Amino acid sequence: MDEINKLKEGVKSANELTFSSLVLSILKLVVGLTTNSVVLISDALHSGSDLITALVSLIGLKIAQKKENERFPYGYYKAENLSALLVSALITVGAIGLIREGVERLNEPSLTKMPILAMATALTAVIVSYIVSKRTIKVGEKINSQSLIANGKERLLDVISASLVFVSIALSSLGIRYVEGITTIIISLFILKVGIETGKESILALMDYNPKENKEILNYLNKKAGGEIKFTNIKIRKAGPFLLGEVEAEAKENTNIKKAYEIIETAKRQAMKQFDITQLEVTIKPKTKKTIKIVIPTTNGKVSDHFARAQEFEIVKIDVKNRKILNKKRIKNPYFNKQVRAGLSAAKFLLNKKIDYIITKEIGEISLHTLSDNAVAVIKAKDENIEKTIKDFLNERLKLIKHATKIKE
């Protein structure tokens, strides 16, 4: 499911939550006032707080749908986290108020009229709240929306609170004291717990604190890479209902580039599906080498006019840090007289020597792709003098060959 569809489904669920909260609040308040049930009026205020938090979630999800712009290049997804934080604050403040009210009513006798009507209203609230709660939590988990999950859990507590209200009214009608006060306190403590947990999760998300996902996703990526690629420095952050991240990937020395990209893309795609990641940027980190090997095709002691038809190959080992030549050796090209695919054969021959660069005047398409696919850079030689060519390479005066310069090899 893409970002827009996720947000649309979240908005739809928030609308359902808002409407049901509004209906239950009005129903409980009207019946509570009619029957003079203090505990039902208190639960009506509880549902009223649900209405406020549902509206906050709805507004947050609406804002999150706005497209990124110059001022907000990463989009408005964090608006959903901000709304979740506000939800937690409202829940916490409301819970504290209800606890105080419950304490004050511990010794008050029940004056509820028509207890059957009050009990029927509480039972209706139980059924409606349960259905809406399950639906909201399911959608919240599906789209990874913190505020929807929080509201769904809070509505599940509304099921418990409405049940306690039902029992409280029944016992109070039998003349048992303290029931309404105790019920109010119990309900409030449940609400307070949800408020604190939601606030903690929202703050951590806003601060991009996500160590659990970081470790799990990194382990998963490395497992899928099978040792060919090492994933490091992962950073996963929550932005509203979405997970966004970046990670570095490093291939082993002499790993085929094409194969490395395939492994990276496969592991990335599987991880995004497994952890429901919306965006995962992979930065490929080159393997740092202390020494490198360059190869110069030569003929009659000079840089050859063409890679495949060179009589010999000059292999030069260089200290990367100090830019010094460590040793040089010249080997024969066993394929310079080959009639067909001489370039391909020569390229494969040199790959077995664990080389890093080829410096040549001309090269064919097959040879170029074979070398490039195996992490060997092909450089354009400017001079026929071997020593000057090496010096030009050390001083970074030579350019990369991106396209074949010969049709046939």
C-alpha positions in Angstrom: 0.0 0.0 0.0 1.5 3.4 -1.0 1.7 6.5 1.2 -1.5 8.2 -0.1 -3.7 5.1 0.2 -2.3 4.5 3.7 -3.2 8.1 4.8 -6.6 7.9 3.2 -7.5 4.7 5.0 -6.2 6.3 8.2 -8.4 9.3 7.7 -11.5 7.1 7.1 -10.8 5.2 10.3 -10.3 8.5 12.2 -13.7 9.7 10.8 -15.4 6.5 12.1 -13.8 7.0 15.5 -14.8 10.6 15.7 -18.4 9.9 14.7 -18.8 7.1 17.2 -17.3 9.2 20.0 -19.6 12.0 19.3 -22.7 9.7 19.3 -21.7 7.9 22.5 -20.8 11.2 24.3 -24.2 12.7 23.5 -26.1 9.5 24.4 -24.3 9.0 27.8 -24.6 12.7 28.7 -28.4 12.9 27.9 -29.1 9.6 29.7 -26.8 10.5 32.5 -28.6 13.8 33.1 -32.0 12.2 32.7 -31.3 9.4 35.2 -29.0 11.5 37.5 -26.2 8.9 37.1 -23.0 10.6 38.1 -20.8 7.7 36.9 -22.5 7.7 33.5 -22.0 11.5 33.2 -18.4 10.9 34.1 -18.1 8.3 31.4 -19.8 10.7 29.0 -16.9 13.2 29.7 -14.5 10.3 29.1 -16.1 9.7 25.6 -15.9 13.4 25.1 -12.1 13.3 25.5 -12.1 10.4 23.0 -13.9 12.8 20.6 -11.2 15.4 21.1 -8.3 13.0 20.6 -10.0 11.5 17.5 -10.3 14.9 16.0 -6.6 15.6 16.7 -5.6 12.3 15.0 -7.8 13.2 12.0 -6.2 16.6 11.7 -2.7 15.1 12.0 -3.4 12.6 9.2 -5.0 15.3 7.0 -1.9 17.4 7.3 0.4 14.4 6.7 -1.2 14.0 3.2 0.2 17.3 2.0 3.0 16.9 -0.5 6.6 17.9 0.3 7.8 21.4 -0.8 10.8 23.7 -0.4 10.1 24.5 3.2 9.3 20.8 4.1 11.4 18.7 1.7 10.7 15.5 3.7 6.9 16.1 3.7 4.5 16.6 6.5 4.5 13.0 7.9 5.8 14.2 11.4 2.5 16.1 11.8 1.0 12.7 12.7 3.6 12.2 15.5 2.8 15.7 16.8 -0.9 15.0 16.9 -0.1 11.7 18.8 1.8 13.8 21.4 -1.1 16.1 21.8 -3.4 13.2 22.1 -1.3 11.8 24.9 -1.3 15.2 26.7 -5.1 15.4 26.5 -5.6 11.8 27.7 -3.2 12.4 30.6 -4.8 15.6 31.8 -8.3 14.1 31.5 -7.3 11.0 33.5 -5.8 13.1 36.3 -9.1 15.1 36.5 -11.2 12.0 36.6 -9.0 10.5 39.4 -9.7 13.6 41.6 -13.4 13.4 40.8 -13.5 9.7 41.8 -11.8 10.4 45.1 -14.4 13.2 45.9 -17.3 10.8 45.2 -16.1 7.9 47.3 -18.5 8.7 50.1 -21.4 10.1 48.1 -24.5 7.9 47.9 -26.0 7.0 44.5 -29.0 9.1 43.4 -29.5 7.4 40.1 -33.0 7.2 38.7 -34.2 4.7 36.2 -31.1 2.4 36.6 -32.3 0.1 33.8 -32.1 2.9 31.2 -28.6 3.9 32.5 -27.5 0.2 32.4 -28.8 -0.2 28.9 -26.9 2.9 27.7 -23.7 1.5 29.3 -24.2 -1.8 27.6 -24.7 -0.1 24.2 -21.4 1.8 24.8 -19.6 -1.5 25.5 -20.7 -3.1 22.2 -20.1 0.0 20.0 -16.8 0.8 21.6 -15.5 -2.8 21.2 -16.4 -2.9 17.5 -14.8 0.6 16.8 -11.8 -0.2 18.9 -10.9 -3.4 17.1 -11.4 -1.7 13.7 -9.2 1.3 14.6 -6.3 -0.8 16.0 -6.4 -3.0 12.9 -6.2 0.0 10.6 -3.6 1.7 12.8 -1.3 -1.4 12.7 -1.8 -1.8 9.0 -0.7 1.7 8.1 1.7 2.0 11.2 -0.2 5.1 12.6 0.8 5.8 16.2 -2.2 8.1 16.9 -4.8 5.6 15.5 -3.3 2.7 17.5 -3.3 4.9 20.6 -6.9 5.9 20.1 -7.9 2.3 19.3 -6.4 1.1 22.6 -8.0 4.0 24.5 -11.3 3.0 23.0 -10.7 -0.6 24.1 -10.3 0.8 27.6 -13.7 2.5 27.0 -15.1 -1.0 26.7 -13.7 -1.8 30.1 -14.9 1.5 31.6 -18.4 1.2 30.1 -18.5 -2.4 31.6 -17.5 -1.0 35.0 -20.1 1.7 34.7 -22.7 -1.0 34.0 -21.7 -3.0 37.1 -21.4 0.2 39.2 -24.9 1.3 38.4 -26.2 -2.2 39.1 -24.5 -2.3 42.5 -25.3 1.3 43.4 -29.0 0.6 42.7 -28.7 -2.1 45.4 -27.5 0.5 47.8 -23.8 -0.4 47.9 -21.7 2.7 48.6 -18.2 3.6 47.2 -18.9 1.8 44.0 -19.1 4.9 41.7 -16.1 6.6 43.2 -13.9 3.4 42.9 -15.1 2.8 39.4 -14.2 6.3 38.3 -10.7 6.0 39.8 -10.1 2.6 38.1 -11.2 3.9 34.7 -9.0 7.0 35.1 -5.9 4.9 36.0 -6.3 2.9 32.8 -6.6 6.1 30.8 -3.6 7.6 32.5 -1.4 4.6 31.5 -2.4 4.9 27.8 -1.6 8.6 27.9 1.9 8.2 29.3 2.8 5.3 26.9 1.5 7.3 23.9 3.5 10.4 24.9 6.7 8.4 25.4 6.3 6.7 21.9 5.5 10.1 20.3 8.5 11.9 21.8 10.9 9.1 20.8 9.5 9.1 17.2 9.9 12.9 17.0 13.5 12.5 18.1 14.1 9.7 15.6 15.0 7.2 18.3 14.5 3.8 16.9 17.1 1.3 18.1 15.0 -1.8 17.9 14.1 -1.4 14.3 17.7 -0.3 13.4 19.2 -3.5 14.8 16.5 -5.9 13.5 16.6 -4.4 10.0 20.4 -4.4 9.8 20.6 -8.0 10.9 18.0 -8.9 8.4 19.8 -7.1 5.5 23.1 -8.8 6.3 21.4 -12.2 6.6 19.9 -11.8 3.1 23.2 -10.6 1.7 24.8 -13.9 2.6 28.2 -12.5 3.4 28.8 -11.0 0.0 27.7 -7.5 1.1 28.2 -5.9 4.5 25.4 -3.5 5.6 26.4 -0.9 8.2 25.4 2.5 9.7 21.7 2.1 9.4 19.4 4.9 10.4 15.7 4.3 10.6 13.2 7.0 11.6 9.4 7.1 12.0 7.6 9.9 10.1 3.9 9.6 10.9 2.8 6.1 9.9 5.9 5.5 7.8 9.4 4.2 8.3 12.1 6.0 6.4 15.8 5.0 6.4 19.2 4.9 5.0 22.0 2.4 5.2 25.6 1.9 3.9 26.6 -1.2 1.9 30.2 -2.4 1.3 31.1 -5.2 -1.1 34.1 -7.6 -0.6 37.2 -6.9 -2.7 36.9 -8.0 -6.4 33.2 -8.7 -6.0 31.4 -8.5 -9.4 29.7 -5.1 -9.5 26.6 -6.3 -11.3 26.2 -9.2 -8.8 26.8 -6.8 -5.9 24.0 -4.5 -7.1 21.7 -7.4 -7.5 22.4 -8.6 -4.0 21.9 -5.1 -2.5 18.6 -4.5 -4.4 17.2 -8.0 -3.5 18.1 -7.5 0.2 16.7 -4.0 0.2 13.4 -5.0 -1.5 12.9 -7.9 1.0 13.7 -5.8 4.0 11.2 -3.1 2.9 8.5 -5.7 2.5 9.3 -7.5 5.8 9.4 -4.3 7.9 6.9 -2.2 5.9 9.6 0.4 5.1 8.3 3.2 2.8 11.8 4.4 1.8 15.3 2.9 2.2 18.2 4.7 0.6 21.4 2.5 0.2 24.8 4.2 -0.2 27.4 1.9 -1.6 30.7 2.4 0.2 33.8 1.6 -1.8 36.2 -0.9 -0.3 39.3 1.0 0.9 42.6 -0.5 -0.4 46.1 0.1 0.7 47.5 -1.0 -2.6 46.2 -1.2 -6.1 47.2 -2.8 -9.4 47.1 -1.0 -12.7 47.6 -2.7 -16.1 49.0 -1.0 -19.2 48.8 -2.9 -22.6 52.2 -2.5 -24.3 53.7 -3.3 -27.7 57.4 -2.8 -28.4 58.0 -1.0 -25.1 55.3 1.5 -25.7 51.6 1.9 -24.7 49.7 -0.2 -27.2 47.2 1.3 -29.6 44.6 -1.2 -28.5 43.9 -3.3 -25.4 43.2 -6.8 -27.0 46.1 -6.7 -29.5 48.8 -5.7 -27.1 51.8 -8.0 -27.1 52.3 -7.6 -23.3 50.8 -6.2 -20.2 52.7 -4.0 -17.8 51.4 -4.6 -14.2 52.2 -1.9 -11.7 51.6 -2.2 -8.0 51.1 1.2 -6.3 51.0 2.3 -2.6 47.7 4.3 -2.6 48.5 6.5 0.4 52.0 7.5 -0.6 51.3 7.3 -4.4 54.5 5.3 -4.9 55.3 2.4 -7.2 56.0 -0.7 -5.2 56.9 -3.0 -8.1 56.4 -3.6 -11.8 56.3 -6.7 -13.9 55.6 -7.4 -17.6 53.7 -10.5 -18.8 52.8 -11.7 -22.2 49.3 -11.4 -23.6 48.5 -15.0 -24.7 45.5 -13.8 -26.8 46.9 -11.0 -28.9 46.8 -13.2 -32.0 43.4 -14.7 -31.3 41.0 -14.1 -34.2 37.7 -14.0 -32.3 36.9 -12.5 -28.8 40.5 -11.7 -28.1 39.4 -8.8 -25.9 37.1 -11.0 -23.8 39.8 -13.6 -23.3 42.4 -11.0 -22.3 40.0 -9.3 -19.9 39.2 -12.6 -18.1 43.0 -13.4 -18.1 43.7 -10.1 -16.3 40.8 -10.4 -13.9 42.5 -13.5 -12.4 45.5 -11.2 -11.6 43.2 -9.2 -9.2 43.7 -5.9 -11.0 42.0 -2.6 -10.3 42.7 -0.4 -13.3 43.4 -0.7 -17.0 45.0 2.2 -18.8 44.6 1.9 -22.5 44.2 4.0 -25.7 41.4 1.9 -27.2 39.1 -0.8 -26.0 36.1 -2.7 -27.4 32.6 -3.0 -25.9 32.8 -6.6 -24.7 36.1 -6.0 -22.9 34.9 -2.8 -21.4 31.8 -4.3 -19.9 33.5 -7.4 -18.7 36.1 -5.3 -16.8 33.6 -2.8 -15.5 31.2 -5.5 -14.3 34.1 -6.8 -12.2 35.0 -3.5 -10.5 37.9 -2.7 -12.8 38.0 0.9 -14.0 39.2 1.5 -17.6 41.2 4.7 -18.0 42.1 6.5 -21.2 45.9 6.8 -21.9 47.1 10.0 -23.5 50.7 9.2 -24.3 52.6 6.2 -25.7 55.4 6.5 -23.1 54.8 4.0 -20.3 56.5 6.0 -17.5 54.6 9.2 -18.4 51.3 7.3 -18.5 52.0 6.0 -15.0 52.9 9.5 -13.8 49.7 10.9 -15.4 47.7 8.3 -13.5 49.3 9.1 -10.2 48.6 12.8 -10.7 45.0 12.1 -11.7 45.4 13.5 -15.2 43.6 10.7 -17.0 39.9 10.2 -17.6 37.6 7.2 -17.3 36.5 5.5 -20.5 32.7 5.2 -20.3 32.0 4.0 -23.8 33.8 1.5 -26.1 36.3 3.1 -28.5 36.5 0.1 -30.8 33.7 -1.9 -32.4 35.6 -5.1 -33.0 38.1 -6.8 -30.9 
